[in-house]
């Protein structure tokens, strides 16, 4: 099953394109002197803007989620790197002790 943010991203893209096409169509009708009133066009522009803002919010939340994942992976990498360096440090200490004895 799709998660909420992925589904809302798809829905917002569909709404964005549909409202964009409808807005262009209504603007063309208005320019040629046909039916839509100025109020209808303003409402469509407002709806189009809200849909665009919602799409941006969805993308931002997606980026935040990916950054949280990356932060977790970075912490794990840091821990494993520290562990590996401690092993290397122990080995170097053993080698230096052996060299000092000789």
VEXTI-743817 format. One record per atom (N, C-alpha, C): residue number from 1; x, y, z. Coordinates in steps of 0.1 Angstrom, whole numbers, always signed. Example, Ala and Ser with C-alpha at 12.3 -4.5 7.8 and 13.67 -1.06 7.14 Angstrom:
<sites>
<site><num>1</num><east>+132</east><north>-57</north><up>+78</up></site>
<site><num>1</num><east>+123</east><north>-45</north><up>+78</up></site>
<site><num>1</num><east>+132</east><north>-33</north><up>+78</up></site>
<site><num>2</num><east>+128</east><north>-22</north><up>+71</up></site>
<site><num>2</num><east>+137</east><north>-11</north><up>+71</up></site>
<site><num>2</num><east>+129</east><north>+0</north><up>+79</up></site>
</sites>
This chain:
<sites>
<site><num>1</num><east>+8</east><north>-12</north><up>+0</up></site>
<site><num>1</num><east>+0</east><north>+0</north><up>+0</up></site>
<site><num>1</num><east>+9</east><north>+12</north><up>+0</up></site>
<site><num>2</num><east>+4</east><north>+23</north><up>-7</up></site>
<site><num>2</num><east>+12</east><north>+35</north><up>-8</up></site>
<site><num>2</num><east>+11</east><north>+43</north><up>+4</up></site>
<site><num>3</num><east>+22</east><north>+50</north><up>+8</up></site>
<site><num>3</num><east>+21</east><north>+58</north><up>+20</up></site>
<site><num>3</num><east>+14</east><north>+72</north><up>+17</up></site>
<site><num>4</num><east>+10</east><north>+79</north><up>+27</up></site>
<site><num>4</num><east>+2</east><north>+91</north><up>+25</up></site>
<site><num>4</num><east>+9</east><north>+101</north><up>+17</up></site>
<site><num>5</num><east>+22</east><north>+104</north><up>+19</up></site>
<site><num>5</num><east>+29</east><north>+114</north><up>+12</up></site>
<site><num>5</num><east>+31</east><north>+111</north><up>-2</up></site>
<site><num>6</num><east>+33</east><north>+99</north><up>-5</up></site>
<site><num>6</num><east>+35</east><north>+95</north><up>-20</up></site>
<site><num>6</num><east>+21</east><north>+97</north><up>-27</up></site>
<site><num>7</num><east>+11</east><north>+92</north><up>-20</up></site>
<site><num>7</num><east>-3</east><north>+93</north><up>-27</up></site>
<site><num>7</num><east>-7</east><north>+108</north><up>-28</up></site>
<site><num>8</num><east>-4</east><north>+116</north><up>-18</up></site>
<site><num>8</num><east>-8</east><north>+130</north><up>-19</up></site>
<site><num>8</num><east>+1</east><north>+137</north><up>-30</up></site>
<site><num>9</num><east>+13</east><north>+133</north><up>-32</up></site>
<site><num>9</num><east>+21</east><north>+138</north><up>-42</up></site>
<site><num>9</num><east>+16</east><north>+136</north><up>-56</up></site>
<site><num>10</num><east>+11</east><north>+123</north><up>-58</up></site>
<site><num>10</num><east>+5</east><north>+120</north><up>-71</up></site>
<site><num>10</num><east>-8</east><north>+128</north><up>-73</up></site>
<site><num>11</num><east>-16</east><north>+128</north><up>-62</up></site>
<site><num>11</num><east>-29</east><north>+136</north><up>-64</up></site>
<site><num>11</num><east>-26</east><north>+151</north><up>-66</up></site>
<site><num>12</num><east>-17</east><north>+156</north><up>-60</up></site>
<site><num>12</num><east>-14</east><north>+171</north><up>-62</up></site>
<site><num>12</num><east>-8</east><north>+173</north><up>-76</up></site>
<site><num>13</num><east>+0</east><north>+164</north><up>-81</up></site>
<site><num>13</num><east>+4</east><north>+165</north><up>-95</up></site>
<site><num>13</num><east>-7</east><north>+165</north><up>-105</up></site>
<site><num>14</num><east>-17</east><north>+156</north><up>-103</up></site>
<site><num>14</num><east>-28</east><north>+155</north><up>-111</up></site>
<site><num>14</num><east>-37</east><north>+167</north><up>-111</up></site>
<site><num>15</num><east>-39</east><north>+172</north><up>-98</up></site>
<site><num>15</num><east>-47</east><north>+184</north><up>-97</up></site>
<site><num>15</num><east>-40</east><north>+196</north><up>-103</up></site>
<site><num>16</num><east>-27</east><north>+197</north><up>-101</up></site>
<site><num>16</num><east>-19</east><north>+208</north><up>-106</up></site>
<site><num>16</num><east>-20</east><north>+209</north><up>-121</up></site>
<site><num>17</num><east>-18</east><north>+198</north><up>-128</up></site>
<site><num>17</num><east>-19</east><north>+198</north><up>-143</up></site>
<site><num>17</num><east>-34</east><north>+200</north><up>-148</up></site>
<site><num>18</num><east>-43</east><north>+194</north><up>-141</up></site>
<site><num>18</num><east>-57</east><north>+196</north><up>-145</up></site>
<site><num>18</num><east>-62</east><north>+210</north><up>-143</up></site>
<site><num>19</num><east>-59</east><north>+216</north><up>-132</up></site>
<site><num>19</num><east>-62</east><north>+230</north><up>-129</up></site>
<site><num>19</num><east>-55</east><north>+239</north><up>-138</up></site>
<site><num>20</num><east>-42</east><north>+236</north><up>-142</up></site>
<site><num>20</num><east>-35</east><north>+244</north><up>-151</up></site>
<site><num>20</num><east>-41</east><north>+244</north><up>-165</up></site>
<site><num>21</num><east>-45</east><north>+233</north><up>-169</up></site>
<site><num>21</num><east>-51</east><north>+232</north><up>-183</up></site>
<site><num>21</num><east>-64</east><north>+239</north><up>-183</up></site>
<site><num>22</num><east>-72</east><north>+237</north><up>-172</up></site>
<site><num>22</num><east>-85</east><north>+244</north><up>-171</up></site>
<site><num>22</num><east>-83</east><north>+259</north><up>-170</up></site>
<site><num>23</num><east>-73</east><north>+264</north><up>-163</up></site>
<site><num>23</num><east>-70</east><north>+278</north><up>-162</up></site>
<site><num>23</num><east>-66</east><north>+284</north><up>-175</up></site>
<site><num>24</num><east>-58</east><north>+277</north><up>-183</up></site>
<site><num>24</num><east>-54</east><north>+282</north><up>-196</up></site>
<site><num>24</num><east>-66</east><north>+283</north><up>-205</up></site>
<site><num>25</num><east>-74</east><north>+273</north><up>-205</up></site>
<site><num>25</num><east>-87</east><north>+272</north><up>-213</up></site>
<site><num>25</num><east>-96</east><north>+284</north><up>-209</up></site>
<site><num>26</num><east>-98</east><north>+286</north><up>-196</up></site>
<site><num>26</num><east>-107</east><north>+297</north><up>-192</up></site>
<site><num>26</num><east>-101</east><north>+310</north><up>-196</up></site>
<site><num>27</num><east>-88</east><north>+312</north><up>-195</up></site>
<site><num>27</num><east>-82</east><north>+324</north><up>-199</up></site>
<site><num>27</num><east>-83</east><north>+327</north><up>-214</up></site>
<site><num>28</num><east>-82</east><north>+316</north><up>-222</up></site>
<site><num>28</num><east>-84</east><north>+318</north><up>-236</up></site>
<site><num>28</num><east>-99</east><north>+322</north><up>-239</up></site>
<site><num>29</num><east>-108</east><north>+316</north><up>-232</up></site>
<site><num>29</num><east>-122</east><north>+319</north><up>-234</up></site>
<site><num>29</num><east>-125</east><north>+334</north><up>-230</up></site>
<site><num>30</num><east>-119</east><north>+338</north><up>-219</up></site>
<site><num>30</num><east>-120</east><north>+352</north><up>-215</up></site>
<site><num>30</num><east>-114</east><north>+362</north><up>-224</up></site>
<site><num>31</num><east>-103</east><north>+358</north><up>-230</up></site>
<site><num>31</num><east>-96</east><north>+367</north><up>-239</up></site>
<site><num>31</num><east>-105</east><north>+368</north><up>-252</up></site>
<site><num>32</num><east>-111</east><north>+357</north><up>-256</up></site>
<site><num>32</num><east>-119</east><north>+358</north><up>-269</up></site>
<site><num>32</num><east>-133</east><north>+362</north><up>-266</up></site>
<site><num>33</num><east>-136</east><north>+367</north><up>-254</up></site>
<site><num>33</num><east>-150</east><north>+372</north><up>-251</up></site>
<site><num>33</num><east>-160</east><north>+362</north><up>-248</up></site>
<site><num>34</num><east>-157</east><north>+350</north><up>-243</up></site>
<site><num>34</num><east>-167</east><north>+340</north><up>-240</up></site>
<site><num>34</num><east>-171</east><north>+340</north><up>-226</up></site>
<site><num>35</num><east>-176</east><north>+329</north><up>-221</up></site>
<site><num>35</num><east>-184</east><north>+327</north><up>-209</up></site>
<site><num>35</num><east>-177</east><north>+330</north><up>-195</up></site>
<site><num>36</num><east>-165</east><north>+325</north><up>-191</up></site>
<site><num>36</num><east>-162</east><north>+326</north><up>-177</up></site>
<site><num>36</num><east>-160</east><north>+341</north><up>-172</up></site>
<site><num>37</num><east>-165</east><north>+343</north><up>-160</up></site>
<site><num>37</num><east>-164</east><north>+356</north><up>-154</up></site>
<site><num>37</num><east>-151</east><north>+358</north><up>-147</up></site>
<site><num>38</num><east>-148</east><north>+370</north><up>-144</up></site>
<site><num>38</num><east>-135</east><north>+373</north><up>-137</up></site>
<site><num>38</num><east>-134</east><north>+366</north><up>-124</up></site>
<site><num>39</num><east>-145</east><north>+365</north><up>-117</up></site>
<site><num>39</num><east>-145</east><north>+358</north><up>-104</up></site>
<site><num>39</num><east>-141</east><north>+343</north><up>-106</up></site>
<site><num>40</num><east>-147</east><north>+337</north><up>-116</up></site>
<site><num>40</num><east>-144</east><north>+323</north><up>-118</up></site>
<site><num>40</num><east>-129</east><north>+321</north><up>-121</up></site>
<site><num>41</num><east>-123</east><north>+330</north><up>-129</up></site>
<site><num>41</num><east>-109</east><north>+329</north><up>-132</up></site>
<site><num>41</num><east>-101</east><north>+332</north><up>-119</up></site>
<site><num>42</num><east>-104</east><north>+341</north><up>-111</up></site>
<site><num>42</num><east>-97</east><north>+344</north><up>-99</up></site>
<site><num>42</num><east>-98</east><north>+332</north><up>-89</up></site>
<site><num>43</num><east>-109</east><north>+326</north><up>-88</up></site>
<site><num>43</num><east>-111</east><north>+314</north><up>-80</up></site>
<site><num>43</num><east>-102</east><north>+303</north><up>-86</up></site>
<site><num>44</num><east>-101</east><north>+301</north><up>-99</up></site>
<site><num>44</num><east>-93</east><north>+291</north><up>-105</up></site>
<site><num>44</num><east>-78</east><north>+294</north><up>-102</up></site>
<site><num>45</num><east>-74</east><north>+307</north><up>-103</up></site>
<site><num>45</num><east>-60</east><north>+310</north><up>-101</up></site>
<site><num>45</num><east>-57</east><north>+307</north><up>-86</up></site>
<site><num>46</num><east>-66</east><north>+310</north><up>-77</up></site>
<site><num>46</num><east>-64</east><north>+307</north><up>-63</up></site>
<site><num>46</num><east>-63</east><north>+292</north><up>-60</up></site>
<site><num>47</num><east>-72</east><north>+285</north><up>-67</up></site>
<site><num>47</num><east>-71</east><north>+270</north><up>-65</up></site>
<site><num>47</num><east>-58</east><north>+264</north><up>-71</up></site>
<site><num>48</num><east>-54</east><north>+270</north><up>-82</up></site>
<site><num>48</num><east>-42</east><north>+265</north><up>-88</up></site>
<site><num>48</num><east>-30</east><north>+268</north><up>-79</up></site>
<site><num>49</num><east>-30</east><north>+280</north><up>-73</up></site>
<site><num>49</num><east>-19</east><north>+284</north><up>-64</up></site>
<site><num>49</num><east>-19</east><north>+275</north><up>-51</up></site>
<site><num>50</num><east>-31</east><north>+272</north><up>-46</up></site>
<site><num>50</num><east>-31</east><north>+263</north><up>-34</up></site>
<site><num>50</num><east>-26</east><north>+249</north><up>-37</up></site>
<site><num>51</num><east>-30</east><north>+244</north><up>-49</up></site>
<site><num>51</num><east>-25</east><north>+231</north><up>-53</up></site>
<site><num>51</num><east>-10</east><north>+231</north><up>-55</up></site>
<site><num>52</num><east>-4</east><north>+242</north><up>-60</up></site>
<site><num>52</num><east>+10</east><north>+243</north><up>-62</up></site>
<site><num>52</num><east>+17</east><north>+243</north><up>-48</up></site>
<site><num>53</num><east>+11</east><north>+251</north><up>-39</up></site>
<site><num>53</num><east>+17</east><north>+252</north><up>-25</up></site>
<site><num>53</num><east>+16</east><north>+238</north><up>-19</up></site>
<site><num>54</num><east>+5</east><north>+231</north><up>-20</up></site>
<site><num>54</num><east>+4</east><north>+218</north><up>-14</up></site>
<site><num>54</num><east>+14</east><north>+208</north><up>-20</up></site>
<site><num>55</num><east>+17</east><north>+209</north><up>-33</up></site>
<site><num>55</num><east>+27</east><north>+201</north><up>-39</up></site>
<site><num>55</num><east>+41</east><north>+204</north><up>-34</up></site>
<site><num>56</num><east>+44</east><north>+216</north><up>-31</up></site>
<site><num>56</num><east>+56</east><north>+220</north><up>-25</up></site>
<site><num>56</num><east>+58</east><north>+215</north><up>-11</up></site>
<site><num>57</num><east>+47</east><north>+215</north><up>-4</up></site>
<site><num>57</num><east>+47</east><north>+210</north><up>+10</up></site>
<site><num>57</num><east>+50</east><north>+195</north><up>+10</up></site>
<site><num>58</num><east>+43</east><north>+188</north><up>+1</up></site>
<site><num>58</num><east>+45</east><north>+173</north><up>+0</up></site>
<site><num>58</num><east>+60</east><north>+170</north><up>-4</up></site>
<site><num>59</num><east>+66</east><north>+178</north><up>-13</up></site>
<site><num>59</num><east>+80</east><north>+176</north><up>-17</up></site>
<site><num>59</num><east>+89</east><north>+179</north><up>-5</up></site>
<site><num>60</num><east>+86</east><north>+189</north><up>+2</up></site>
<site><num>60</num><east>+94</east><north>+193</north><up>+14</up></site>
<site><num>60</num><east>+94</east><north>+182</north><up>+25</up></site>
<site><num>61</num><east>+82</east><north>+177</north><up>+27</up></site>
<site><num>61</num><east>+81</east><north>+166</north><up>+37</up></site>
<site><num>61</num><east>+88</east><north>+154</north><up>+33</up></site>
<site><num>62</num><east>+88</east><north>+151</north><up>+20</up></site>
<site><num>62</num><east>+95</east><north>+140</north><up>+15</up></site>
<site><num>62</num><east>+110</east><north>+141</north><up>+16</up></site>
<site><num>63</num><east>+115</east><north>+154</north><up>+14</up></site>
<site><num>63</num><east>+129</east><north>+157</north><up>+15</up></site>
<site><num>63</num><east>+133</east><north>+155</north><up>+30</up></site>
<site><num>64</num><east>+125</east><north>+160</north><up>+39</up></site>
<site><num>64</num><east>+127</east><north>+159</north><up>+53</up></site>
<site><num>64</num><east>+129</east><north>+145</north><up>+58</up></site>
<site><num>65</num><east>+120</east><north>+136</north><up>+53</up></site>
<site><num>65</num><east>+120</east><north>+122</north><up>+56</up></site>
<site><num>65</num><east>+133</east><north>+116</north><up>+51</up></site>
<site><num>66</num><east>+137</east><north>+119</north><up>+39</up></site>
<site><num>66</num><east>+149</east><north>+114</north><up>+33</up></site>
<site><num>66</num><east>+162</east><north>+119</north><up>+41</up></site>
<site><num>67</num><east>+161</east><north>+131</north><up>+46</up></site>
<site><num>67</num><east>+172</east><north>+137</north><up>+54</up></site>
<site><num>67</num><east>+173</east><north>+130</north><up>+67</up></site>
<site><num>68</num><east>+162</east><north>+127</north><up>+73</up></site>
<site><num>68</num><east>+162</east><north>+119</north><up>+86</up></site>
<site><num>68</num><east>+168</east><north>+105</north><up>+84</up></site>
<site><num>69</num><east>+165</east><north>+99</north><up>+73</up></site>
<site><num>69</num><east>+171</east><north>+86</north><up>+70</up></site>
<site><num>69</num><east>+186</east><north>+87</north><up>+68</up></site>
<site><num>70</num><east>+190</east><north>+97</north><up>+61</up></site>
<site><num>70</num><east>+204</east><north>+100</north><up>+58</up></site>
<site><num>70</num><east>+211</east><north>+103</north><up>+71</up></site>
<site><num>71</num><east>+205</east><north>+110</north><up>+80</up></site>
<site><num>71</num><east>+211</east><north>+113</north><up>+93</up></site>
<site><num>71</num><east>+213</east><north>+100</north><up>+101</up></site>
<site><num>72</num><east>+203</east><north>+91</north><up>+101</up></site>
<site><num>72</num><east>+205</east><north>+78</north><up>+108</up></site>
<site><num>72</num><east>+216</east><north>+70</north><up>+102</up></site>
<site><num>73</num><east>+217</east><north>+70</north><up>+88</up></site>
<site><num>73</num><east>+227</east><north>+62</north><up>+82</up></site>
<site><num>73</num><east>+241</east><north>+69</north><up>+85</up></site>
<site><num>74</num><east>+242</east><north>+82</north><up>+86</up></site>
<site><num>74</num><east>+254</east><north>+88</north><up>+89</up></site>
<site><num>74</num><east>+259</east><north>+85</north><up>+103</up></site>
<site><num>75</num><east>+249</east><north>+85</north><up>+112</up></site>
<site><num>75</num><east>+253</east><north>+81</north><up>+126</up></site>
<site><num>75</num><east>+258</east><north>+67</north><up>+127</up></site>
<site><num>76</num><east>+252</east><north>+58</north><up>+119</up></site>
<site><num>76</num><east>+256</east><north>+44</north><up>+119</up></site>
<site><num>76</num><east>+270</east><north>+43</north><up>+113</up></site>
<site><num>77</num><east>+273</east><north>+51</north><up>+102</up></site>
<site><num>77</num><east>+286</east><north>+51</north><up>+96</up></site>
<site><num>77</num><east>+296</east><north>+56</north><up>+106</up></site>
<site><num>78</num><east>+293</east><north>+67</north><up>+113</up></site>
<site><num>78</num><east>+302</east><north>+73</north><up>+123</up></site>
<site><num>78</num><east>+306</east><north>+63</north><up>+133</up></site>
<site><num>79</num><east>+296</east><north>+55</north><up>+139</up></site>
<site><num>79</num><east>+298</east><north>+45</north><up>+149</up></site>
<site><num>79</num><east>+307</east><north>+34</north><up>+144</up></site>
<site><num>80</num><east>+304</east><north>+29</north><up>+132</up></site>
<site><num>80</num><east>+312</east><north>+19</north><up>+126</up></site>
<site><num>80</num><east>+327</east><north>+23</north><up>+123</up></site>
<site><num>81</num><east>+328</east><north>+36</north><up>+118</up></site>
<site><num>81</num><east>+341</east><north>+41</north><up>+115</up></site>
<site><num>81</num><east>+349</east><north>+43</north><up>+128</up></site>
<site><num>82</num><east>+343</east><north>+48</north><up>+139</up></site>
<site><num>82</num><east>+350</east><north>+49</north><up>+152</up></site>
<site><num>82</num><east>+354</east><north>+35</north><up>+157</up></site>
<site><num>83</num><east>+346</east><north>+25</north><up>+155</up></site>
<site><num>83</num><east>+349</east><north>+11</north><up>+159</up></site>
<site><num>83</num><east>+361</east><north>+6</north><up>+151</up></site>
<site><num>84</num><east>+361</east><north>+9</north><up>+138</up></site>
<site><num>84</num><east>+372</east><north>+4</north><up>+130</up></site>
<site><num>84</num><east>+385</east><north>+11</north><up>+133</up></site>
<site><num>85</num><east>+384</east><north>+24</north><up>+136</up></site>
<site><num>85</num><east>+396</east><north>+31</north><up>+140</up></site>
<site><num>85</num><east>+401</east><north>+27</north><up>+153</up></site>
<site><num>86</num><east>+393</east><north>+23</north><up>+162</up></site>
<site><num>86</num><east>+397</east><north>+18</north><up>+175</up></site>
<site><num>86</num><east>+405</east><north>+5</north><up>+173</up></site>
<site><num>87</num><east>+400</east><north>-3</north><up>+164</up></site>
<site><num>87</num><east>+407</east><north>-16</north><up>+161</up></site>
<site><num>87</num><east>+421</east><north>-13</north><up>+155</up></site>
<site><num>88</num><east>+421</east><north>-4</north><up>+146</up></site>
<site><num>88</num><east>+434</east><north>+0</north><up>+140</up></site>
<site><num>88</num><east>+443</east><north>+6</north><up>+150</up></site>
<site><num>89</num><east>+438</east><north>+14</north><up>+159</up></site>
<site><num>89</num><east>+446</east><north>+20</north><up>+170</up></site>
<site><num>89</num><east>+452</east><north>+9</north><up>+179</up></site>
<site><num>90</num><east>+444</east><north>-1</north><up>+182</up></site>
<site><num>90</num><east>+449</east><north>-12</north><up>+190</up></site>
<site><num>90</num><east>+460</east><north>-20</north><up>+183</up></site>
<site><num>91</num><east>+458</east><north>-22</north><up>+170</up></site>
<site><num>91</num><east>+468</east><north>-29</north><up>+162</up></site>
<site><num>91</num><east>+481</east><north>-21</north><up>+162</up></site>
<site><num>92</num><east>+480</east><north>-8</north><up>+160</up></site>
<site><num>92</num><east>+492</east><north>+0</north><up>+159</up></site>
<site><num>92</num><east>+499</east><north>+0</north><up>+173</up></site>
<site><num>93</num><east>+492</east><north>+0</north><up>+184</up></site>
<site><num>93</num><east>+498</east><north>-1</north><up>+197</up></site>
<site><num>93</num><east>+505</east><north>-14</north><up>+199</up></site>
<site><num>94</num><east>+499</east><north>-25</north><up>+194</up></site>
<site><num>94</num><east>+506</east><north>-38</north><up>+195</up></site>
<site><num>94</num><east>+519</east><north>-38</north><up>+187</up></site>
<site><num>95</num><east>+518</east><north>-32</north><up>+175</up></site>
<site><num>95</num><east>+530</east><north>-32</north><up>+167</up></site>
<site><num>95</num><east>+541</east><north>-23</north><up>+173</up></site>
<site><num>96</num><east>+537</east><north>-12</north><up>+179</up></site>
<site><num>96</num><east>+547</east><north>-3</north><up>+185</up></site>
<site><num>96</num><east>+553</east><north>-10</north><up>+197</up></site>
<site><num>97</num><east>+545</east><north>-17</north><up>+205</up></site>
<site><num>97</num><east>+551</east><north>-25</north><up>+217</up></site>
<site><num>97</num><east>+561</east><north>-35</north><up>+212</up></site>
<site><num>98</num><east>+557</east><north>-42</north><up>+201</up></site>
<site><num>98</num><east>+566</east><north>-53</north><up>+196</up></site>
<site><num>98</num><east>+579</east><north>-46</north><up>+191</up></site>
<site><num>99</num><east>+578</east><north>-35</north><up>+184</up></site>
<site><num>99</num><east>+590</east><north>-28</north><up>+179</up></site>
<site><num>99</num><east>+599</east><north>-23</north><up>+191</up></site>
<site><num>100</num><east>+592</east><north>-18</north><up>+201</up></site>
<site><num>100</num><east>+600</east><north>-13</north><up>+213</up></site>
<site><num>100</num><east>+607</east><north>-24</north><up>+220</up></site>
<site><num>101</num><east>+602</east><north>-36</north><up>+220</up></site>
<site><num>101</num><east>+608</east><north>-48</north><up>+226</up></site>
<site><num>101</num><east>+621</east><north>-52</north><up>+219</up></site>
<site><num>102</num><east>+621</east><north>-50</north><up>+206</up></site>
<site><num>102</num><east>+632</east><north>-55</north><up>+198</up></site>
<site><num>102</num><east>+644</east><north>-46</north><up>+199</up></site>
</sites>
